[in-house]
Amino acid sequence: MLGLDVRSVIVIAGIMSLMMAVALYFMKRNYPPSIEGLAEWATAPAILFVAALLFGARGRIPDALSIVVANLLLFSGTALLYFGSQRFFGLRQSIRLWSATILCVMPPLVWFAVVAPHHGVRVTITAGFMAVLSLTHARLVMARGPRTFSTYFTGGALLTLTAAQVLRFAESFQLPAVDGALDNTSPGQGAYVSVYAFSVLAATIGMILMATDRLRGELEHLATHDSLTGCLNRRALIEACALELARCRRNQQVMSVLLLDLDHFKAVNDTHGHLVGDRVLVDFADRVRALLRVPDRLGRFGGEEFVVLLPETSLDKARVVAERIRRDIEQADGDLPRRTVSIGVTVSFPDDPDLDGLLARADAALYQAKEGGRNRVETVALPVS
């Protein structure tokens, strides 16, 4: 192994685990709380570092420490990495299941380490447990993670760890009862230890990459979405409308735009307070979103004013959508104040030079809806002079 004995590999891997723990700790402190699992990911390498120190001291400290306690820390640290991934993907942590499994595995491990020492049986127990846990962890990452390099990197490291443990498990039945000191470990056992050490290190690096990808995704989302309602913000909405308008001109199609304004929203804020007003806006956005198709876009234009983009939709069909929204908001019940919405509807023309004319027509239609008594839908299908 490039001139390194197993004891050196274990200690070096432990030091690298400690470095990963420090890196993940500072990520935990600086990343937003919405990125969960970092606390577990930061604590696990620190536990594995202590385990590596105990493993590396084998033959120089009592076996109860270098075998029993070291393996307990190994199991706990590896399980904690898995719990962190469960939390990272928003799943319920299976702490009771794996804690119970560790408690079941430890008594025979103690027996064959202290009472009736048998190296082969100990390897069977540890390799079997690690193979099952690593495979479970790999399946979670590959099933829940996005199709990105960080997911494949982390999953590949965990699968490599699983393969090494499966091979070690298969070989354990041929191992003698008495094992030699770490300094005299066979090349095969040295390879297994090295693959384990660097697979765990690679998996930890992959988790850092996954957290970084998640942070980048959240920042990109914040740059294009309204933080309160989750709708597109004004800039992103205008960009989406402009792109759709250009596509309509190329393909000789039409798009419709709805301009929605919650009626008397200032009175809601004045009467019930801004917190209730925020809840009204969130509820309104959720209700409108539920009535739209997948390609439709909902954006917050400002305050209580929203815009709905309906690709490949005629004026008549857009009016039907608008009426459905108006009716749903009017009939909404619950603990929030009752509210209504006025909606202006327009459609694109082949000769629309830009988005300004389209939005001006939608605004004119909305003005008509307000002048007509609010809680109504009006359309404008002619250019506004």
C-alpha positions in Angstrom: 0.0 0.0 0.0 2.6 2.6 -1.2 4.8 1.8 1.7 2.2 2.6 4.3 1.3 0.0 6.9 -2.3 -0.5 8.1 -1.7 1.4 11.3 -0.5 4.5 9.3 -3.5 4.2 6.9 -5.9 4.1 9.9 -4.3 7.1 11.6 -4.1 9.2 8.4 -7.8 8.4 7.6 -8.7 9.4 11.1 -7.0 12.7 10.7 -8.7 13.4 7.4 -12.1 12.5 9.0 -11.4 15.1 11.6 -10.6 17.7 8.9 -14.0 16.8 7.2 -15.7 17.2 10.6 -14.2 20.7 11.0 -15.3 21.7 7.4 -18.8 20.4 7.9 -19.0 22.1 11.3 -18.3 25.5 9.7 -20.8 24.7 6.9 -23.4 24.0 9.6 -22.8 27.4 11.2 -22.9 29.4 7.9 -25.4 27.5 5.8 -29.2 28.3 6.1 -31.2 26.2 8.5 -33.3 24.9 5.6 -30.3 22.7 4.6 -30.6 20.0 7.3 -28.4 17.0 8.2 -25.2 19.0 8.5 -25.0 18.6 12.2 -25.1 14.8 11.9 -22.6 14.9 9.0 -20.2 17.1 11.1 -20.4 15.0 14.2 -20.0 11.6 12.5 -16.4 12.1 11.1 -15.4 13.4 14.6 -16.6 10.1 16.1 -14.9 8.1 13.3 -11.7 10.0 14.1 -11.8 8.8 17.7 -12.5 5.3 16.5 -9.5 5.5 14.1 -7.2 6.4 17.0 -8.4 3.4 19.0 -8.1 1.1 16.1 -4.6 2.5 15.4 -3.5 1.8 19.0 -4.4 -1.9 18.7 -1.9 -4.0 20.6 -0.8 -1.1 22.7 -4.1 -0.6 24.6 -6.5 -3.1 26.0 -8.6 -5.0 23.4 -11.8 -3.7 25.2 -10.8 -0.3 23.9 -9.2 -1.0 20.6 -11.9 -3.6 19.5 -15.1 -3.1 21.5 -15.2 0.6 22.0 -13.6 1.3 18.6 -16.2 -0.8 16.8 -19.0 0.8 18.7 -17.8 4.2 17.7 -17.4 2.9 14.1 -21.0 1.7 14.0 -22.3 4.9 15.6 -20.4 7.2 13.4 -21.3 5.4 10.2 -25.0 5.3 11.3 -24.9 9.0 12.1 -23.8 9.7 8.5 -26.9 7.8 7.4 -29.1 9.7 9.8 -27.7 13.0 8.4 -28.6 11.9 4.9 -32.1 11.0 5.9 -32.5 14.5 7.5 -30.9 16.1 4.4 -33.5 14.6 2.2 -36.4 15.4 4.5 -37.0 11.9 5.7 -37.8 10.6 9.2 -34.6 9.4 10.9 -34.6 5.6 11.7 -32.6 6.1 14.9 -34.4 3.5 16.9 -34.0 0.8 14.2 -30.3 1.2 13.8 -29.7 1.8 17.5 -31.5 -1.5 18.3 -29.4 -3.2 15.6 -26.2 -1.9 17.1 -27.3 -3.1 20.5 -27.9 -6.5 19.1 -24.6 -6.7 17.4 -22.4 -5.5 20.3 -22.9 -8.4 22.8 -21.5 -11.1 20.4 -18.8 -8.7 19.4 -17.8 -8.2 23.0 -17.9 -12.0 23.6 -15.6 -12.8 20.7 -13.3 -9.9 21.5 -12.9 -10.3 25.3 -14.4 -13.6 26.6 -13.7 -16.0 23.7 -11.5 -14.1 21.2 -12.1 -15.1 17.6 -10.8 -12.8 14.8 -12.9 -14.4 12.0 -16.2 -14.1 13.8 -15.5 -10.5 14.7 -14.8 -9.7 11.1 -18.0 -11.5 10.1 -20.0 -9.4 12.5 -18.5 -6.0 11.7 -18.3 -6.5 7.9 -21.9 -7.8 7.8 -23.2 -4.8 9.7 -21.2 -2.3 7.7 -22.2 -3.8 4.4 -25.9 -3.6 5.2 -25.7 -0.1 6.5 -23.5 1.2 3.6 -25.9 -0.4 1.0 -28.9 1.1 2.7 -27.2 4.5 2.7 -26.2 4.2 -0.9 -29.7 3.3 -2.0 -31.1 6.4 -0.1 -28.6 8.8 -1.8 -29.2 7.4 -5.3 -33.0 7.2 -4.9 -33.5 10.7 -3.3 -30.6 12.7 -4.7 -30.9 14.7 -7.9 -29.1 13.4 -11.0 -25.9 15.4 -10.3 -22.2 14.7 -10.0 -22.4 15.0 -6.2 -25.1 12.4 -5.9 -23.2 9.9 -8.1 -20.0 10.6 -6.4 -21.5 10.0 -2.9 -23.4 7.0 -4.0 -20.4 5.5 -5.8 -18.2 5.9 -2.7 -20.9 4.2 -0.5 -21.3 1.4 -3.1 -17.5 0.9 -3.1 -17.5 0.7 0.7 -20.4 -1.8 0.4 -18.5 -4.0 -2.1 -15.3 -4.0 0.1 -17.3 -5.0 3.1 -19.1 -7.8 1.2 -15.8 -9.2 0.1 -14.4 -8.9 3.6 -17.5 -10.7 4.9 -17.1 -13.5 2.4 -13.4 -13.9 3.4 -14.1 -13.8 7.1 -15.1 -17.4 7.1 -11.6 -18.4 6.2 -9.9 -16.2 8.8 -8.3 -17.9 11.9 -9.3 -17.4 15.4 -6.2 -15.5 16.3 -5.2 -12.4 14.4 -1.7 -10.9 14.2 -0.8 -7.4 15.3 -1.6 -4.5 13.0 2.0 -4.3 11.9 1.7 -7.9 10.5 -1.6 -7.6 8.9 -2.0 -9.5 5.5 -2.1 -7.5 2.3 -5.7 -8.4 1.8 -6.8 -7.1 5.2 -4.7 -4.0 4.6 -6.5 -3.4 1.3 -9.9 -3.7 3.0 -9.0 -1.3 5.7 -7.6 1.2 3.1 -10.7 0.9 0.9 -12.9 1.5 3.9 -11.0 4.5 5.1 -10.9 6.3 1.8 -14.4 5.3 0.8 -15.8 7.0 4.0 -13.6 10.0 3.2 -14.9 10.2 -0.4 -18.5 9.8 0.9 -18.0 12.7 3.3 -16.6 14.8 0.5 -19.6 13.9 -1.6 -21.9 15.0 1.2 -20.2 18.4 1.2 -20.8 18.6 -2.5 -24.4 17.7 -2.1 -24.9 20.4 0.6 -23.2 22.9 -1.7 -25.4 22.0 -4.6 -28.5 22.4 -2.3 -27.2 25.9 -1.3 -26.7 26.9 -4.9 -30.2 25.7 -5.7 -31.7 27.7 -2.9 -29.8 30.9 -3.8 -31.0 30.5 -7.4 -34.5 30.0 -6.2 -34.3 33.1 -4.0 -33.0 35.1 -7.0 -36.1 34.3 -9.1 -38.9 33.7 -6.5 -40.8 35.9 -4.1 -39.7 34.9 -0.6 -43.2 35.2 0.9 -45.5 33.5 -1.6 -43.0 31.3 -3.5 -44.2 32.8 -6.8 -41.9 34.1 -9.5 -40.7 37.6 -8.6 -41.2 40.6 -10.9 -37.9 40.2 -12.8 -38.2 36.5 -13.3 -41.9 36.9 -14.4 -41.1 39.6 -17.0 -38.3 37.4 -18.3 -40.7 34.4 -18.6 -43.3 36.5 -20.4 -40.8 38.0 -22.8 -39.4 34.5 -23.7 -43.0 33.2 -24.2 -43.9 36.2 -26.3 -40.9 35.7 -28.5 -41.8 32.0 -28.9 -45.3 32.9 -29.9 -44.0 35.2 -32.6 -41.7 32.5 -34.0 -44.4 29.8 -33.9 -47.4 32.0 -34.8 -49.2 31.1 -31.5 -50.8 33.2 -28.8 -50.4 33.6 -25.1 -52.7 35.1 -22.6 -52.0 37.1 -19.5 -54.1 37.6 -16.3 -53.5 40.6 -14.1 -55.0 39.9 -10.6 -55.5 42.3 -7.8 -56.9 41.4 -4.4 -59.8 43.7 -3.6 -59.4 46.1 -0.7 -56.3 44.4 0.6 -55.2 47.5 2.4 -58.2 47.2 4.6 -57.1 43.6 5.5 -53.8 45.0 6.7 -55.3 47.9 8.6 -58.0 45.8 10.3 -56.2 42.5 11.0 -52.5 43.4 10.8 -49.7 42.7 8.4 -49.1 39.1 9.6 -52.7 38.2 8.7 -52.2 40.1 5.4 -49.1 37.9 4.7 -51.1 34.8 5.3 -53.8 36.0 3.0 -51.2 36.6 0.2 -49.7 33.1 0.7 -53.2 31.4 0.8 -54.2 33.3 -2.4 -51.0 32.3 -4.2 -51.5 28.6 -3.2 -55.1 28.6 -4.4 -54.2 30.2 -7.7 -51.3 27.8 -8.3 -53.6 24.8 -7.6 -55.8 25.9 -10.5 -53.1 26.3 -13.1 -51.5 23.9 -15.5 -47.9 22.8 -15.3 -46.6 25.1 -18.0 -48.5 28.1 -16.6 -46.6 30.7 -14.5 -47.7 32.7 -11.5 -45.7 35.7 -10.4 -46.1 38.4 -7.8 -45.9 41.7 -9.6 -45.9 43.8 -6.5 -47.9 44.1 -3.3 -51.2 42.4 -3.7 -50.9 42.3 -7.5 -50.2 39.0 -9.3 -49.7 38.0 -12.9 -50.6 34.6 -14.5 -48.9 33.6 -17.8 -50.9 31.1 -19.9 -48.9 29.8 -22.8 -50.8 28.7 -25.9 -54.1 29.9 -24.5 -56.7 31.9 -26.4 -58.6 34.9 -24.9 -61.8 32.9 -24.4 -60.0 30.0 -22.6 -58.1 32.5 -20.5 -61.3 34.1 -19.4 -62.6 30.7 -18.3 -59.4 30.3 -16.2 -59.8 33.8 -14.7 -63.5 33.1 -13.8 -62.4 29.8 -12.1 -59.9 31.7 -10.0 -62.3 34.5 -9.1 -64.9 32.0 -8.0 -62.5 30.0 -6.0 -61.2 33.0 -4.1 -64.8 34.3 -3.5 -66.0 31.0 -2.1 -62.9 30.2 0.0 -63.6 29.6 3.6 -61.4 29.1 6.7 -60.0 31.3 9.4 -58.7 34.1 7.1 -60.7 37.2 6.2 -63.0 36.8 3.3 -61.6 38.4 0.1 -62.3 38.8 -3.6 -60.1 39.4 -6.6 -60.4 41.6 -9.7 -58.8 40.2 -12.9 -57.9 41.7 -16.2 -57.3 39.4 -19.1 -55.7 40.0 -22.5 -54.1 38.0 -25.3 -50.9 38.5 -27.4 -50.9 39.8 -31.0 -48.5 38.8 -33.7 -47.3 42.4 -34.1 -46.7 43.0 -30.3 -43.2 44.5 -30.4 -42.5 43.8 -26.8 -44.1 43.0 -23.5 -45.1 46.5 -22.6 -48.2 46.5 -24.8 -49.4 43.2 -23.5 -49.1 44.3 -19.9 -50.7 47.6 -20.7 -53.8 45.8 -22.1 -54.0 43.6 -19.0 -53.8 46.6 -16.8 -56.5 48.4 -18.7 -58.7 45.3 -18.3 -58.0 45.2 -14.6 -58.9 48.9 -14.4 -62.3 48.1 -16.0 -62.9 45.3 -13.5 -62.3 47.7 -10.6 -64.4 50.4 -12.1 -67.2 47.9 -12.6 -67.5 47.1 -8.9 -64.5 44.7 -8.3 -64.7 40.9 -7.9 -65.1 40.5 -11.6 -63.2 39.6 -14.8 -62.8 41.9 -17.7 -61.0 41.5 -21.0 -59.2 43.8 -23.4 -58.3 42.4 -26.8 -57.5 45.6 -28.6 -54.3 47.7 -28.4 -54.4 50.4 -25.8 -53.9 53.9 -27.2 
